[in-house]
Amino acid sequence: MAVYSPVRKEAILKKLLPPLNRSVAQLASEEGISEQTLYNWRNQLKAQGYAVPVSGQKADDWSGEAKLAVVIEAAPLSETELSQYCREKGLLVEQVKEWRSACVMGNMSEVQRKAAEKKQAREDKKRIKTLERELNRKEKALAEAAALLVLRKKLRAYYGEEDEDS
């Protein structure tokens, strides 16, 4: 049984983790370490609470445990620290925020969840109304502009002037 220095082990494990996300088989052939050893090391990391995705998976396909570990690790971070953390892990800040809100929603009672959903529905309706009003206003302005263009063209035709636009 080969013994690996902690420094080498750490360097190899970094290749398994995001953003590199190398596969165990690929890393085993490159480093000359058995796949079973790498799987054991990866499982030890998981047991310690690190966010270790399955090799090659996209962040959205990570297990719930890995997502929760990321949320826990990122909880005390400021916005700039969170951005740095996400760059290191190969994640998007929006993904982490979405996972955090999913964790919060999952821990709410049924009454709290329904209240949050009602509040969100009200906000959505309000936003839809605002957008519809804005759309109607812009459609009216567009119709007015088109009418003015047609009117200008007719006036020029009436007075016998040549149209500069066409």
Secondary structure as GFF3:
##gff-version 3
##sequence-region A 1 166
A	DSSP	alpha_helix	6	16	.	.	.	ID=ss1
A	DSSP	alpha_helix	24	31	.	.	.	ID=ss2
A	DSSP	alpha_helix	35	47	.	.	.	ID=ss3
A	DSSP	three_ten_helix	59	61	.	.	.	ID=ss4
A	DSSP	alpha_helix	64	74	.	.	.	ID=ss5
A	DSSP	alpha_helix	79	89	.	.	.	ID=ss6
A	DSSP	alpha_helix	93	107	.	.	.	ID=ss7
A	DSSP	alpha_helix	110	159	.	.	.	ID=ss8
###
